[in-house]
Amino acid sequence: MRAKAAVAGLMLGAVPAWSGVAQNLKTTTLEATTLKTKGSNSPAINAGGNVQISYAVNQENPATLAILVKALSDKDTEEAKLREAEVKVAELGAKLGFTAAATAEVFRIVGEQNVPEEKAQAKLIEIATHFAQTREALAALDPDDPRAAALTRQAREAFGAGRLTEADTLLEQAKELETAALGEARRLLQKAQEAVDRHALNLAKMEATQGDIAVTQVRYPEAADHFHRAASLVPPEHPDETAGYLEREADALYRQGDEFGDNAALRAAIERYRALLTQRPRERVPLQWAMTQSNLGNALWRLGERESGTARLQEAVAAYRAALEVETRERVPLDWAMTQNNLGNVLARLGERESGTTRLQEAVAAYRAALAVMTRDQVPLDWAQTQTNLGAALELLGARESGTACLEEAVAAYRAALEERTRDRVPLDWATTQTNLGAALLELGERESGTARLEEAVATYRAALAERTRERVPLDWAMTQMKMNLGNALAGLGER
């Protein structure tokens, strides 16, 4: 089944929402991309996570979750507080369908990664989702060797009990046994070729499952190595399995590049995606080819934002447009809309770096095309994100044009987004959109007489600062403070 993950992450599965990424070009914010993945060898990994897991975690107070993360990952936590935290986590684990120990391990993993407090809730959902998927992958392992099968069962039990390192060690031992079995089968190749292939596939699944464990523990380079080895083990008669593992390798490299600022990993991901395009030709598997084009576009976009010039961004535009030739509105409407949205992001970024308004007008057209399919009723948060992106492009366009029509449309788009992107629901995204709205109002105020728009801009910035606190997001807080002070100064000029 097809999924999209956060450019709404590369697209790793059906990831409905994008993680908001503030782009500090005047006041504009364009939001992040997601990975798409497909097939049994590519479990859906997305920012929203499993529905049951997302719902259960989102019911908890984010501040409480952050306290639990700290309590369970800090070796200096007092015994009484630790016991209290374990009781609370056990209650949450019952809702998630995890053992108490497994749930506590998920919290410890988040703590060990030093995830910022404001991102802890989303990271808990992501890791818990991948934990559940990896548990299913372990349950599906069925090696022929009885000793390897016993070790696999032990690994499954250890993993379910939250002992991930032990599960990894048991799988390593099972791999050694399976490797030995594979060597014997190869020596008897002419008589037992079928057995060889079966062992190779089992070993590949084990490698890939270790890759899943590494992803769960946010060890993306190690995961990529596991997936690469899994692909190398698959017999040539199984090209689709090989492509699936290579895709997961590329996805892991993308995650490393996206989340840790590792440009070398992004370049490696780009190479992997381009290689996949030759293994998954458009003529044989058109939708998978299009998905790989989209993922290639995501990686090029992320790298292009970090590099000077526009070459990478232009390549990203070409990749998205290639995907849209197959991912048509009639065939896969929501995928088409998401790719249109991602295309709009790249065009808007190109428009910022180039003179003229052509790219920005193309970006506006892409966002509006996406909104024609991505409706508020069907996917409200995706709709709100695309409205925010549309507002950002219109604001950039309005800054380069005379008159105020585009700026008025930008204000309308931001306000529409805020109807779904509420403070209670997604507080930091709400604050980002409020900041963008303030910037558009300030731009309008500079062009109009009177002080009404300027006063609205100051009020909007102050609203954003209620969530964009200095302690929580210091850089965003500083940026909003700077803009609000400018708004106050302009308001004072208007009064005079």
N, C-alpha and C positions, 0 to 999 in steps of 0.2 A: 504494500500500500504506500502511496506517495505522501511525503510529508515535507513541510517547509519549516526550518528553524531559524533568530535574532536575527541582511541587507534585506525581514519580518518573518539569526544569527545567524556566510555561506548558507545554503539552505539544507539543513539536516533534517528533513522530515517536515510534516505539516506544521510548521511553527507559525502560528497565527499572528503573533505580535512581534514587533521589532523591539530590541532594547534601545532606548533613547540615547543618542550620542550627541552631545551639544557641540555644534560646529561654531567656533568663535570667529565668525566673519561678520563684522558689525554686530548684528543682533540675530543672525539667522541660525536656525537649528535644522539640520537634516539628520534623519534618524538612521539607525544601523541596519545592516543586512543580516540575512540568516543563511544557514546551510540547508540544502535539501538532501535527503537521502531516500533510497528506495530499495525494497527487496528484503528478504529474510536475512541476508548477510549485512544489512544496513539498518539496524533498529532506529526508529525515529527518536531523535534527541532534540528537544526544543526548549526554548526559554519558558514556555508555559507549563511543560511537563505533562504527566499523566493527569487526566481529569480528576480522579479521586485524590491523588496526591496533592495536586494544586489546590483543590478545594479545602482539604484538611489543613494544609500548612497556612493558606491564606486566612483561615478562620482564627489563627493565633495572632496575638499582638506582635508586630515586628520587633519591638523593644524587648519583649519577653524572650523571643527566639534568640536575639543577640546575646542576652544574658545567659541563656542555656548553652549557647555555643561556647562562650567564654568559660563557663563553669566546667563544662565537660572536656575542654581542651587545655585548660590551665592546670599544670601539675601542682600549683600551690593552692588550689581551691580547698577551702575547709571541708572536713569530712561531712559535717551536717549539711552544708550547702550542696555538696556533691550528691548526697543521698536525696535531698529535696529535688535537685535537678533531674536525677535519674527517675524519680517517681513521675515527674511531669512528662519527661520524654517517653516513659513507658506508656502513659495515657495516649500520647500522640501516636506512638507506634501501633497501638491497638487500632487506631483509626486508619493508619496507613497499611495495615496488614503485615507489619514487620515485627520481629521479636524486639524486646526492650533493648537487648545488647546491640542488635543491628542498628536500631534507631539512634542509640547513643554514639555508635561508630560514625554514622552519617554526620552528626553534629560535630564530632571530633575532627573529621576530615575538613569541614568548613573552617573550623578554628585554626587548624594547622596551616591552611592556605592563606591565613591573614586576610580573609575577605572583608572589605569595608562593611561597616554595620548596615549601611543603607542597602547593600546588595546581598546581605546574608539570607534574607527570605527567598529571593530568587535562586540563589546558589543552592539552598537547601532543597528546593523543588527540583532543580536540575539533577543534583547528585542522587536524591531519593528516587527520581524517575529512572536514572541509569542503573541504580542499584536493583530496582525491580526488574528491569530488562535483562541485566546480567544474571540475576537469579533464574530467570526463565531460560537463558542461554545455557546455564549450568544444568538445569533440569533436562534439557534436550540432548546433552552429551550422552552418548551410548557406545563407548569403545568396545570392540570385540574381546580384547584381552581381559580376562576376568580380574586380574590384579589391577589393571588400569581402571576397570569399571568400578572396583571397590574404592580405589583412591578418588575417583571422580565423585562417587557418592559421599565420601568423607569430605571432599572439597565443597560439595553442595551444602552439606550440613554445616560445615564451618562458616561458609559464606552467609548462610541464612542466620547464623548466630552472631554475625557481625565480626567474625575473625577473618578479615580479608587477606591478611598476610599469610595466615595458615592455609587458606584456600588456594592462594597463589603457589605456595610451596608444594601442596598436595598435587596441584595440577602439573607442576614442574616434574614431580616424581612420576605422575601418570604419563607425561610426555616422554620421559626416559624409557618407560616400558613400551609405549607405543612406537617410539623410535626404533627400539630393538626389534619389535615385531615387524616394522616396516623394512628393516634391513634383511630380516629373514625372508620376507615375502619377495623382496627383489632378487634374492639368490634363487628363488624358485619361480622367477618371473614367467617362464614359458608355461609352467603348469598352474600358476596361481596369480595371473595378472589382475584378475578381479579383486583378489584379496589385497594386493598391493594398493590398488586405487582406494579401496575402502579405508585402509589404515591411513593413507595419506590424507584423505578427507577428514578423518577423525582428528588427526594431528593438526591439520589446518584449523579445524574448529576450536581445538584447545588453544592454539596460538591466538586465534581471534578472541577467544573468551578471556585470555590473559590481557589482550588489548583492551577489552571492555572493562576489566578490573582497573587497568591503568588509567583509562578515561574517567572512571568513577572516582579515582584518587587524584584527578587533575594532573596526571603525568603524561602529557600529550606526546612528547618525543618518544618515550618508551612505548606508548600505545602504537604510534606510527610504525616503529620497528616490528612489533608483533604482527600487525596487519600485513606489512611487507613480507615477512617470513611466511605468513599464512598463504599469501598469494603465490609465493614461490613453490609451495608444497602441492598446490592443486594440479592434478594431472591435466595434460593439454586437451583432453577430451571434455573438459569442463570450463570453457572460456568465460561463461557468465559468473561462475563462482570466483574465478580469478579477478575479473573486473570488479566484483562486489568488494573484495578485500582491498584492492588497490584504491577504490573509491573511499573506503573507510580510512586508509592511510592518508589520502589527500585531505580528508575532513579533519583528521587529528592534527595534521600540519597547519591547516587553516586556523584551527582553534588556538594552537600555540602562537601563531603570528598575530591573531586578532586580540587575544586576551593578554598576551605578555609583550606586545610590541616587538616581536621577533620577525624582522623583515626577511631574514634568510629563510625562515620557515614558510613565510608567505610565498617567496619565490619558488621554493620546492613544491608547494601546493599547486602553484600555477603550472609547473612542469608536469606534475602528476595528472592534473585535469586535462591538459593538452594531449598527453599520452592516451588517456582514457577515450578521447574523442576518436582515436584511430581504432581502438578496440571495440567501441560501441558505435559503429557507423550509423549515420542517419537512416540509410536505406534499410538496415536490419532492425534497429530498435530506436525509432524516432523520438519517443518520449524520454527515454533514458539519455539519448544524445542531447536533447534540449535541456534536460535537467543538469547535465554536466556543463553545458554552455553557460547556464545561469550561475552555477557554482564558480566557474572560471571568471565570470563577470564580477562576482562578489569579491574574489581574491584580488583581481586586478584593481577594483575600486578601492579596497582597503589599502593596498600598496600605493596606488596613485595618489591617495590623500596625503600620504607621508612623504612623497617625493616631489621635487620641483618639476615644473613642466607639465605637459598634458598628455604625453604619449600613452601612459598606462590607462588613463581615464578614457582616451579615445578607443583603446583596445577593449575596455569594459563595455563601452557603448556598442561596439561591433558584436561582442559576445551576447549581450542581452537581445539585440535585434535578431541575431541568428536564432536564438531560442524562441523568440516570438513567431518565427516563420512556421514552427511546429506546434508550439504551445498556443494554439489559437483560442480566441474567446469562446468559440462554439465547442471546442474539444475539451478544454480544461479551464473553465472561466476564472476560478479563484487563483490558480497558478498564473494564468495570463495577467490578471490584475496585479498580483504581487510583483511579477517581472516588470510590468509597466511602471509600478511604483519605484522599483530599484533603478530602472532606466532613468526615471525622472530625477532621482538623486544624483546620478552621475552627470547628467546633462546640466543640472543646477550647479554642481561643483565646477564643471567646465566653464559655465557661464560666469562664475565668479572670477576665474583666472583669465578669461578672454574678454576682449572689448566687444562692444555691440550688445544686441539683445536677442540674437537668433537662438542661441542655446537655451536661454532662459525661457523664451516662448515655447520651445520644444519641450522643456521640462514641465511647464504648466499644462501643456496638452497631454503629456503622458500621465500626470497625476489625475487630471480630469477623466481621462479614459479609464484609469483604475477605479475611480470613484463611481463610475457608471455601473460597475459590476460589484465592487466591494461595498455593499450597502451597510448603512448603520444598523439595520435590524439583524442582518445576517452575521456580521463580524464587527461589532461596535468599536473595539479598541483598535483594530486594523484601520477601520474607517477614520477614527480620530487621528491616528498617526499620519495617515495620508493627507488628511485635512491640514495638519500642522506642516507637513512638507510642502503642500501647495501654498500655504500662507508664506513660508520662507521664500519660495521661488517668486511669488508675486511681490513680496517686499523688495527683493533684489531688483526685480524688473522695474518696480515703481521708483526706486532710487535713481535709475538711469533715464527715466522718462519724465517729461514735463507733465503737469497735471497731477491729480491725486486718485485717478480711477483704480489703478493697480493696488495702491496702498489701501484704499477703502475695501477692495476685495480681499486683501491680506488680512485686514482686521476681521472681516466677516468669517474667513476660514478659521482663524485662531479661535474666535468665539464659538464657532460650531464645534471645533475639536474639544473645547472645554465642557461641552454638554455631556460628553462621555468620559473624557479624561479628567475626572473629578479629583479633588484633593483627598477625599476619603479612599478612593479606589487606587489611584497611582500618584501619591503625593509629589514625588520628584519630577515625574513627567508633567504633572499639572503645573508645577513651578516653572519648568522649562517653557511650556507654552505661554504661561503668564508673562515671562520675561520677553519672549518674542512679540507678544501682543503689545507690551509696553514700548518696545522699539518701534513698531509700526505706528503706534499712536504718537510717539515723539517725532517721527519723521513727518507725519501729517501736521503736527503742531508747529513745526518749523516753517511750513508752507502756508499756514492759515493765520488769520488775525485772531486775536483773543487768546484766552488761556485754557479753554475747556479741554482741548486735546492733551495739552501738557499736564494739566492736573490729573486727567485720567491715566496718563502714562506713569506719573509718580505713584498714584494709588495702586496701579497694577504691579509696579516694581516692588512696592512695599508688601503687597500680598505674596509675591513670590518669595520674598525674604523670610516669610513665616515658616517656609519649608527649607529653603536654601540657606541654612544656618552656617555660621562660620565654623562650628565644630563638625558639622556633618559633611559639607562639601565646600571647603574653604575657597577653592578657585572660582567656583560658580558664584559663591557669596560675594567675593571681591568684584567679579565682573558685573554683577547686578548692582552692587553698591556704586560702582563707578558710573553706570548708566543712570541710576536714580539721581545722583548728585548733579549730573548734567541736566536732567529733567527739571530739577529744582531751580537751577540757574536760569534756564530758559523761561520757566514759569515766572521767576522774578522779573525778567526782562519784559515779559508780556504785561505784567501789572504796571510797569512804568510807561 
